[in-house]
């Protein structure tokens, strides 16, 4: 089943954005990411569970201010 997740992640530069993008790219089941540095929003489309995606972002050292399941 395909899920949509949205996170507010503390990112201050393009290096932060790329770290999150690369980490999510290594997660099996993640099919799309949309990251907006200005709003610090990370949208993820995946077949994997919420906790797995959350853990991948957290491993970058970036703080997740908020996360939710969209669908």
N, CA, C and O atoms as a MOPAC input file, in Angstrom:
PM7 MOZYME 1SCF
protein

 N      0.83300 1    -1.18100 1     0.00000 1
 C      0.00000 1     0.00000 1     0.00000 1
 C      0.88300 1     1.25300 1     0.00000 1
 O      1.87500 1     1.31900 1     0.72600 1
 N      0.52400 1     2.22200 1    -0.80000 1
 C      1.28200 1     3.46200 1    -0.91800 1
 C      0.82000 1     4.46900 1     0.13800 1
 O     -0.37600 1     4.70700 1     0.30800 1
 N      1.79100 1     5.05000 1     0.84000 1
 C      1.50700 1     6.01800 1     1.89900 1
 C      2.12800 1     7.36500 1     1.55700 1
 O      3.11400 1     7.44300 1     0.82300 1
 N      1.53600 1     8.42000 1     2.10000 1
 C      2.08200 1     9.77700 1     1.99500 1
 C      2.39800 1    10.25900 1     3.40800 1
 O      1.54200 1    10.22300 1     4.29200 1
 N      3.64000 1    10.71000 1     3.61000 1
 C      4.04900 1    11.24300 1     4.90300 1
 C      4.54400 1    12.67100 1     4.70900 1
 O      5.08400 1    13.01000 1     3.65600 1
 N      4.35900 1    13.50100 1     5.72500 1
 C      4.86800 1    14.86500 1     5.67400 1
 C      5.59000 1    15.16600 1     6.98000 1
 O      5.09000 1    14.88300 1     8.06800 1
 N      6.77400 1    15.74300 1     6.84500 1
 C      7.59500 1    16.07700 1     8.00200 1
 C      8.02000 1    17.53300 1     7.93500 1
 O      8.22500 1    18.08100 1     6.85100 1
 N      8.15200 1    18.15700 1     9.10100 1
 C      8.79200 1    19.45700 1     9.20600 1
 C     10.14700 1    19.16400 1     9.83100 1
 O     10.23200 1    18.74800 1    10.98600 1
 N     11.21200 1    19.38600 1     9.05600 1
 C     12.56000 1    19.01100 1     9.47100 1
 C     13.43400 1    20.25900 1     9.51400 1
 O     13.43300 1    21.05400 1     8.57400 1
 N     14.17600 1    20.42900 1    10.59700 1
 C     15.05500 1    21.59000 1    10.71700 1
 C     16.22200 1    21.44100 1     9.74300 1
 O     17.11500 1    20.61700 1     9.94400 1
 N     16.19800 1    22.25000 1     8.69000 1
 C     17.24800 1    22.26400 1     7.67000 1
 C     17.62700 1    23.71700 1     7.41100 1
 O     16.75600 1    24.58000 1     7.29700 1
 N     18.92900 1    23.98500 1     7.32000 1
 C     19.36100 1    25.37100 1     7.14400 1
 C     20.09700 1    25.62800 1     5.83400 1
 O     20.37200 1    26.78000 1     5.49700 1
 N     20.41800 1    24.57200 1     5.09500 1
 C     21.17700 1    24.78100 1     3.86400 1
 C     20.91600 1    23.64200 1     2.87700 1
 O     20.24700 1    22.66000 1     3.19700 1
 N     21.45600 1    23.80000 1     1.67900 1
 C     21.26000 1    22.76700 1     0.66100 1
 C     21.96400 1    21.46700 1     1.04700 1
 O     21.56200 1    20.39000 1     0.60800 1
 N     23.00600 1    21.56200 1     1.86100 1
 C     23.67500 1    20.35500 1     2.34000 1
 C     22.75300 1    19.52800 1     3.22300 1
 O     22.74200 1    18.29900 1     3.14600 1
 N     21.98600 1    20.20500 1     4.05600 1
 C     20.99300 1    19.53100 1     4.90400 1
 C     19.95000 1    18.84500 1     4.03000 1
 O     19.60500 1    17.68300 1     4.24500 1
 N     19.45900 1    19.58000 1     3.05000 1
 C     18.45600 1    19.04700 1     2.13200 1
 C     18.98400 1    17.80300 1     1.42900 1
 O     18.28700 1    16.79200 1     1.33900 1
 N     20.21700 1    17.87900 1     0.93200 1
 C     20.79500 1    16.73800 1     0.21900 1
 C     21.01900 1    15.54300 1     1.13600 1
 O     20.86600 1    14.39900 1     0.70800 1
 N     21.37800 1    15.79400 1     2.39100 1
 C     21.56800 1    14.69500 1     3.34600 1
 C     20.25900 1    13.94600 1     3.56800 1
 O     20.23800 1    12.71600 1     3.59700 1
 N     19.16900 1    14.69400 1     3.72200 1
 C     17.85400 1    14.07200 1     3.91900 1
 C     17.43900 1    13.33100 1     2.65100 1
 O     16.95400 1    12.20200 1     2.72500 1
 N     17.62700 1    13.95400 1     1.49400 1
 C     17.26000 1    13.32200 1     0.22200 1
 C     18.03400 1    12.01200 1     0.01100 1
 O     17.45500 1    11.00200 1    -0.38900 1
 N     19.33800 1    12.03600 1     0.28300 1
 C     20.15000 1    10.82800 1     0.09900 1
 C     19.74000 1     9.73300 1     1.07900 1
 O     19.67600 1     8.56100 1     0.70700 1
 N     19.46300 1    10.10400 1     2.32100 1
 C     19.05400 1     9.11500 1     3.32600 1
 C     17.74700 1     8.45000 1     2.92400 1
 O     17.60400 1     7.23300 1     3.04000 1
 N     16.79400 1     9.24500 1     2.45200 1
 C     15.50700 1     8.68600 1     2.03500 1
 C     15.65500 1     7.85400 1     0.76800 1
 O     14.92400 1     6.88400 1     0.57100 1
 N     16.59000 1     8.22700 1    -0.08400 1
 C     16.83400 1     7.47500 1    -1.31200 1
 C     17.35600 1     6.07200 1    -1.05600 1
 O     17.23600 1     5.19200 1    -1.90900 1
 N     17.93600 1     5.86300 1     0.12000 1
 C     18.46400 1     4.53500 1     0.47500 1
 C     17.43000 1     3.64300 1     1.15800 1
 O     17.69800 1     2.47100 1     1.42200 1
 N     16.26300 1     4.18800 1     1.44000 1
 C     15.22000 1     3.41500 1     2.12300 1
 C     14.40100 1     2.64600 1     1.09100 1
 O     13.80600 1     3.23300 1     0.18700 1
 N     14.38200 1     1.33400 1     1.24000 1
 C     13.58900 1     0.50100 1     0.33700 1
 C     12.11300 1     0.83800 1     0.50800 1
 O     11.60200 1     0.89000 1     1.62600 1
 N     11.44400 1     1.06300 1    -0.60400 1
 C     10.02400 1     1.36800 1    -0.56400 1
 C      9.69900 1     2.83900 1    -0.74500 1
 O      8.54600 1     3.18900 1    -0.99400 1
 N     10.70300 1     3.71200 1    -0.62300 1
 C     10.46600 1     5.14300 1    -0.86200 1
 C     10.48100 1     5.36800 1    -2.36700 1
 O     11.48900 1     5.12100 1    -3.02900 1
 N      9.36000 1     5.83800 1    -2.90300 1
 C      9.26200 1     6.02200 1    -4.35100 1
 C      9.38200 1     7.47400 1    -4.78300 1
 O      9.68900 1     7.74000 1    -5.94500 1
 N      9.14700 1     8.42700 1    -3.87500 1
 C      9.26400 1     9.84500 1    -4.23100 1
 C      9.49000 1    10.68900 1    -2.98700 1
 O      8.98500 1    10.38900 1    -1.90400 1
 N     10.26700 1    11.75800 1    -3.17500 1
 C     10.45600 1    12.74400 1    -2.11800 1
 C     10.30800 1    14.13400 1    -2.72400 1
 O     10.68700 1    14.36900 1    -3.87100 1
 N      9.76400 1    15.03400 1    -1.95200 1
 C      9.65100 1    16.43600 1    -2.34900 1
 C     10.06500 1    17.24400 1    -1.12700 1
 O      9.38000 1    17.24700 1    -0.10500 1
 N     11.20400 1    17.93200 1    -1.25000 1
 C     11.76200 1    18.64100 1    -0.10500 1
 C     11.83000 1    20.13100 1    -0.42500 1
 O     12.37100 1    20.53100 1    -1.45600 1
 N     11.27600 1    20.94400 1     0.47000 1
 C     11.27400 1    22.39800 1     0.30600 1
 C     12.07500 1    23.00600 1     1.45000 1
 O     11.63800 1    22.99900 1     2.60100 1
 N     13.25000 1    23.52900 1     1.12300 1
 C     14.13400 1    24.08900 1     2.14200 1
 C     13.52300 1    25.32400 1     2.80600 1
 O     13.66400 1    25.51100 1     4.01400 1
 N     12.85200 1    26.15900 1     2.02900 1
 C     12.27500 1    27.40000 1     2.56600 1
 C     11.24300 1    27.13500 1     3.66100 1
 O     11.20100 1    27.84300 1     4.66700 1
 N     10.41700 1    26.11900 1     3.46200 1
 C      9.38600 1    25.79500 1     4.45700 1
 C      9.80800 1    24.64900 1     5.37500 1
 O      9.09500 1    24.30300 1     6.31700 1
 N     10.98000 1    24.06100 1     5.09100 1
 C     11.52200 1    22.93100 1     5.84800 1
 C     10.55900 1    21.74700 1     5.84600 1
 O     10.42300 1    21.03200 1     6.83800 1
 N      9.90000 1    21.56100 1     4.71100 1
 C      8.91800 1    20.49100 1     4.56800 1
 C      9.49200 1    19.35200 1     3.73900 1
 O     10.10000 1    19.56900 1     2.69100 1
 N      9.28800 1    18.13800 1     4.22700 1
 C      9.70700 1    16.93400 1     3.51800 1
 C      8.46700 1    16.07600 1     3.29500 1
 O      7.85300 1    15.60300 1     4.25100 1
 N      8.10400 1    15.87900 1     2.03600 1
 C      6.98400 1    15.01300 1     1.67400 1
 C      7.55000 1    13.72200 1     1.10900 1
 O      8.44000 1    13.74300 1     0.25900 1
 N      7.03400 1    12.61100 1     1.58200 1
 C      7.54600 1    11.30300 1     1.18100 1
 C      6.39200 1    10.41400 1     0.73200 1
 O      5.35900 1    10.33200 1     1.39600 1
 N      6.58300 1     9.75500 1    -0.39800 1
 C      5.65500 1     8.73500 1    -0.87800 1
 C      6.38400 1     7.40500 1    -0.75800 1
 O      7.48200 1     7.24400 1    -1.29100 1
 N      5.77600 1     6.45300 1    -0.05900 1
 C      6.47500 1     5.19900 1     0.20200 1
 C      5.51000 1     4.06200 1     0.50500 1
 O      4.36800 1     4.27500 1     0.91300 1
 N      6.00300 1     2.85500 1     0.29300 1
 C      5.26300 1     1.66800 1     0.70300 1
 C      5.72100 1     1.20900 1     2.08500 1
 O      5.07100 1     0.37100 1     2.71100 1
 N      6.81500 1     1.74500 1     2.54900 1
 C      7.34100 1     1.38300 1     3.85400 1
 C      6.60000 1     2.13700 1     4.96200 1
 O      5.87300 1     3.09200 1     4.68900 1
 N      6.78700 1     1.70900 1     6.19800 1
 C      6.03800 1     2.29600 1     7.30700 1
 C      6.62500 1     3.63700 1     7.76500 1
 O      7.77700 1     3.96400 1     7.47900 1
 N      5.81500 1     4.38100 1     8.46500 1
 C      6.14700 1     5.72200 1     8.95500 1
 C      7.42200 1     5.71700 1     9.79700 1
 O      8.29200 1     6.56900 1     9.61300 1
 N      7.53500 1     4.76500 1    10.71700 1
 C      8.68600 1     4.72800 1    11.62000 1
 C     10.00100 1     4.53600 1    10.87700 1
 O     11.01800 1     5.11000 1    11.26800 1
 N      9.99900 1     3.74800 1     9.82300 1
 C     11.21000 1     3.52300 1     9.03300 1
 C     11.65500 1     4.81500 1     8.36300 1
 O     12.84300 1     5.13700 1     8.35300 1
 N     10.70400 1     5.55200 1     7.80400 1
 C     11.01300 1     6.82900 1     7.15700 1
 C     11.51400 1     7.82800 1     8.19700 1
 O     12.48500 1     8.54600 1     7.95600 1
 N     10.86400 1     7.87300 1     9.33200 1
 C     11.24000 1     8.76600 1    10.42500 1
 C     12.67200 1     8.47700 1    10.89200 1
 O     13.45700 1     9.40200 1    11.10300 1
 N     13.00100 1     7.22100 1    11.04600 1
 C     14.33300 1     6.81200 1    11.48200 1
 C     15.39400 1     7.23200 1    10.47500 1
 O     16.47000 1     7.68700 1    10.86400 1
 N     15.10500 1     7.08500 1     9.19000 1
 C     16.05900 1     7.46900 1     8.14700 1
 C     16.36600 1     8.96200 1     8.21500 1
 O     17.52000 1     9.36700 1     8.07900 1
 N     15.34800 1     9.76900 1     8.42100 1
 C     15.55900 1    11.22000 1     8.53700 1
 C     16.35300 1    11.52900 1     9.80200 1
 O     17.28600 1    12.33000 1     9.76500 1
 N     15.99700 1    10.91100 1    10.90800 1
 C     16.66700 1    11.15600 1    12.18900 1
 C     18.14900 1    10.79200 1    12.13100 1
 O     18.96700 1    11.44600 1    12.77800 1
 N     18.50600 1     9.76500 1    11.37000 1
 C     19.90400 1     9.33700 1    11.26000 1
 C     20.78600 1    10.38200 1    10.58900 1
 O     22.01100 1    10.30800 1    10.69200 1
 N     20.18500 1    11.35500 1     9.90300 1
 C     20.97300 1    12.43400 1     9.29800 1
 C     21.40200 1    13.45700 1    10.34500 1
 O     22.24400 1    14.31200 1    10.07200 1
 N     20.82500 1    13.37100 1    11.54400 1
 C     21.12700 1    14.32700 1    12.59400 1
 C     20.23300 1    15.55000 1    12.56500 1
 O     20.38200 1    16.45700 1    13.38500 1
 N     19.30600 1    15.57500 1    11.62500 1
 C     18.36800 1    16.69700 1    11.51500 1
 C     17.18100 1    16.45600 1    12.44600 1
 O     16.69700 1    15.33200 1    12.57900 1
 N     16.72800 1    17.52000 1    13.08100 1
 C     15.61500 1    17.41200 1    14.02900 1
 C     14.28400 1    17.41800 1    13.29000 1
 O     14.02300 1    18.29100 1    12.46200 1
 N     13.45000 1    16.43700 1    13.59900 1
 C     12.09100 1    16.39200 1    13.06400 1
 C     11.20700 1    17.15200 1    14.04700 1
 O     10.95900 1    16.68800 1    15.16000 1
 N     10.73700 1    18.32000 1    13.62500 1
 C      9.87600 1    19.13600 1    14.48400 1
 C      8.46600 1    18.57900 1    14.54800 1
 O      7.79200 1    18.66700 1    15.57500 1
 N      8.02900 1    18.00400 1    13.43300 1
 C      6.66900 1    17.46100 1    13.35100 1
 C      6.62200 1    16.45900 1    12.20800 1
 O      7.30600 1    16.62400 1    11.19700 1
 N      5.82100 1    15.43500 1    12.37100 1
 C      5.61600 1    14.45600 1    11.31000 1
 C      4.19800 1    13.93600 1    11.36200 1
 O      3.60000 1    13.82000 1    12.43100 1
 N      3.66200 1    13.62300 1    10.18000 1
 C      2.29200 1    13.10100 1    10.15700 1
 C      2.08600 1    12.22000 1     8.94000 1
 O      2.78500 1    12.33200 1     7.93300 1
 N      1.10600 1    11.34200 1     9.06600 1
 C      0.67600 1    10.49900 1     7.95700 1
 C     -0.41000 1    11.26700 1     7.22200 1
 O     -1.43800 1    11.60300 1     7.81000 1
 N     -0.19000 1    11.54900 1     5.93800 1
 C     -1.16300 1    12.28300 1     5.13600 1
 C     -2.21200 1    11.32300 1     4.59300 1
 O     -3.41000 1    11.60000 1     4.64500 1
 N     -1.74800 1    10.19500 1     4.07500 1
 C     -2.67600 1     9.16300 1     3.58600 1
 C     -1.99300 1     7.81500 1     3.55100 1
 O     -2.60900 1     6.82000 1     3.16800 1

